[in-house]
Amino acid sequence: MKVIVYCTTNIINKYIYIGVHLCKSEKFDGYIGCGVYVNQPSTYNHPKTAFQYAVQKYGPNNFKRVTIKEFDNEEDAYIFESEIVNE
């Protein structure tokens, strides 16, 4: 299992979301952030967070996730995430 730090971009308004995700395989699992999977509408049809509201509003196809860096453990990934994220 690998841990990634990723950036998901709303291609309509250019807002970005940075996060950490545990990947079980090399294949893209549909995860774009904050509990949202593009192939599981139930993860964004009843939004509870700003990101989920945005996915519901713009549609999951208007978000693109890019891997910034891969890690072997969560601790290093969260340290890296904290270094690149700001208000």
Number of C-alpha atoms within 10 A of each C-alpha: 11 15 20 24 21 21 19 19 18 21 13 9 9 11 12 14 16 20 19 22 20 17 15 11 9 8 7 10 12 13 18 25 21 18 12 20 17 18 12 12 14 11 18 23 14 11 15 11 11 10 20 20 15 17 24 16 12 14 15 21 11 15 20 13 18 13 14 13 14 18 17 12 13 17 11 15 23 17 10 15 19 12 9 8 10 6 2
